[in-house]
Amino acid sequence: MGWQCTGLRWPEGQDGPVLGWRRGRETRGSALAYGTELGFRAEGERHCSGARGNVCPVGAVVPGRSTGGRCPECGRLDRAHSVAADTIPDDPRTYRVYLAWFGAGMVKVGITAEERGAARLREQGAVVFSWLGRGPLMAARRAEEVLRAALGVPDRIPYARKRAVRADLPGAAVRAAEVERLYGRAVALEGGGWPEALERLPFEAVDHAGIFGIGTAAGAARAVTGLVDGGAVAGRLVAAAGPDLHLETGADGVVVVDTRLMSGWALAAAGAGAGVSVPTVVVGGGARQDGLF
């Protein structure tokens, strides 16, 4: 069995993203650096990526366009242990509530385990964020629900929307100011829905534009919609955010690869001149697709 990709990770304390790999129960990571050449070619079939660190017991084949990358059974197992699905209300860990900013007028509220630091924010592609509070899971969850309603912000923002605005972000001061305004409205709710068990945290805007490399990178022109057997993607890595890699490919411009679409594939190295020979769509162009190049 060869090494299968497990997608992009943003470990706490790491200066950049790490591409994960698994072979059976063995795991490893490849640290990625901006400005370097990155090329791969998909081989064979895409197999289920398993759940919670466990290998799929049947090695199920999954669709190339699925960002989940799991068979139905592994998908159910993953959701059965998900904080987001409220399936483990007795989790004893401390949680943090945050405000995450992805673009002008594009803010969400969420929670993450305190032990994970800001890794969850980088995984989502949050350009700026600030902590709001910390406390037990159910208090954090209650605050998330109250703030979502009071501030009129969602708990999820589609990745396609995040990609579409990365090339036209306002300056760092403007980004921080928008988060600060919402932070002020959030803490003003104390006594009117803010859970007593949740400790308020001071405002601090943490900006990820630098670690993502999106401040100087050209805007993405196209996004990969799925890999195919024998299909290649190659270029120079210029930026990364959330699960996305931004590759300067020359003739095709900057192409975004959602690494969730890479999970479960056996990938072979491809030279810098391999180009892009997988389905893509115009960034911000909806569902229109031009098939294989």
C-alpha positions, -999 to 999 in steps of 0.1 A, spaced: 0 0 0 13 34 -10 11 67 9 -23 84 7 -28 122 11 -48 133 42 -51 170 33 -36 202 48 -29 208 84 -19 240 103 -2 227 135 2 252 164 37 266 165 43 258 128 53 287 105 32 273 76 10 245 64 18 208 64 5 183 39 -4 151 57 1 115 45 -10 81 57 0 45 49 -21 21 70 -16 34 105 16 52 97 14 90 93 38 117 83 37 153 72 54 174 45 61 210 55 53 234 26 72 266 18 60 295 -5 80 300 -36 88 263 -41 76 241 -69 48 216 -61 35 190 -85 15 158 -82 -4 133 -103 -33 112 -90 -30 74 -95 -57 47 -95 -88 52 -75 -97 75 -46 -103 56 -13 -122 66 18 -99 85 42 -114 68 73 -125 85 105 -109 97 137 -75 83 128 -89 49 118 -85 33 84 -117 26 65 -124 -11 72 -135 -19 36 -112 6 17 -143 20 0 -139 39 -32 -153 75 -29 -163 101 -56 -135 125 -68 -156 156 -61 -164 149 -25 -147 173 -1 -156 149 28 -136 121 12 -154 94 34 -178 66 27 -212 68 44 -202 45 73 -170 64 81 -189 97 77 -213 85 104 -185 75 127 -168 109 123 -200 128 131 -207 106 161 -176 121 178 -181 157 166 -183 187 189 -200 206 160 -228 180 160 -234 183 197 -228 146 202 -204 149 232 -220 174 256 -200 160 285 -166 169 270 -145 180 300 -121 202 281 -120 240 281 -134 257 249 -129 291 234 -154 312 215 -141 333 186 -150 358 159 -134 350 126 -132 374 96 -128 362 60 -136 393 40 -156 425 42 -189 417 58 -180 381 61 -177 371 97 -187 341 117 -187 330 153 -175 296 165 -159 275 192 -127 254 194 -110 234 221 -85 256 239 -58 230 236 -58 234 198 -49 271 200 -56 289 167 -52 259 145 -89 257 139 -89 293 127 -62 286 102 -79 255 90 -110 275 82 -90 302 64 -98 330 88 -78 360 78 -84 378 111 -98 365 144 -102 375 180 -111 354 210 -143 363 229 -144 340 259 -134 306 274 -152 281 295 -170 247 296 -183 233 263 -220 239 269 -214 275 280 -193 281 249 -220 265 228 -247 286 244 -226 318 238 -221 308 201 -258 305 196 -267 337 214 -240 357 195 -249 343 162 -285 355 166 -275 389 182 -248 398 157 -266 384 127 -236 363 117 -235 326 106 -217 296 120 -205 285 86 -193 303 54 -188 283 22 -151 280 11 -161 292 -24 -171 326 -9 -138 328 11 -117 321 -21 -136 347 -41 -126 376 -18 -90 368 -10 -76 388 -39 -93 420 -29 -90 423 9 -89 457 27 -59 467 47 -50 452 80 -63 481 101 -97 480 83 -99 442 89 -91 445 126 -116 474 130 -145 453 116 -137 425 141 -133 450 169 -167 465 163 -184 431 165 -164 422 196 -177 454 212 -213 444 204 -207 409 217 -193 418 251 -221 444 255 -245 414 258 -232 404 292 -262 400 315 -284 396 285 -275 362 273 -238 358 280 -234 326 300 -221 332 336 -197 302 332 -179 318 303 -149 340 311 -146 370 288 -113 374 270 -98 408 259 -99 419 223 -68 410 202 -69 409 164 -47 381 151 -41 386 114 -32 355 93 -25 372 60 12 368 65 12 332 74 -12 325 45 9 344 20 -22 361 6 -10 397 11 13 396 -20 0 367 -40 -20 372 -72 -57 364 -71 -67 329 -80 -83 325 -115 -95 289 -112 -102 262 -86 -99 224 -90 -132 206 -87 -118 171 -83 -89 149 -92 -89 121 -118 -67 91 -124 -36 103 -143 -46 140 -138 -19 164 -128 -16 197 -110 17 215 -109 30 250 -102 47 273 -77 32 275 -43 24 312 -37 -2 311 -9 -23 288 13 -54 294 34 -76 269 52 -75 237 31 -65 256 -1 -32 257 -19 -27 285 -44 -4 275 -72 10 298 -99 8 275 -130 19 299 -157 -5 295 -186 -35 287 -163 -27 315 -139 -31 309 -101 -51 277 -95 -66 268 -61 -64 232 -50 -87 223 -21 -66 197 -4 -98 180 9 -102 168 -27 -67 152 -25 -75 131 6 -76 94 -2 -56 96 -34 -22 80 -40 -2 108 -54 29 106 -75 54 135 -81 48 155 -113 73 179 -128 68 217 -128 59 216 -165 30 191 -160 5 219 -158 -31 213 -149 -50 184 -164 -79 180 -140 -114 196 -140 -115 233 -128 -140 261 -125 -136 299 -125 -132 312 -90 -164 330 -81 -180 315 -113 -206 293 -97 -209 258 -111 -197 264 -146 -169 241 -155 -148 234 -186 -139 198 -179 -104 185 -187 -77 206 -202 
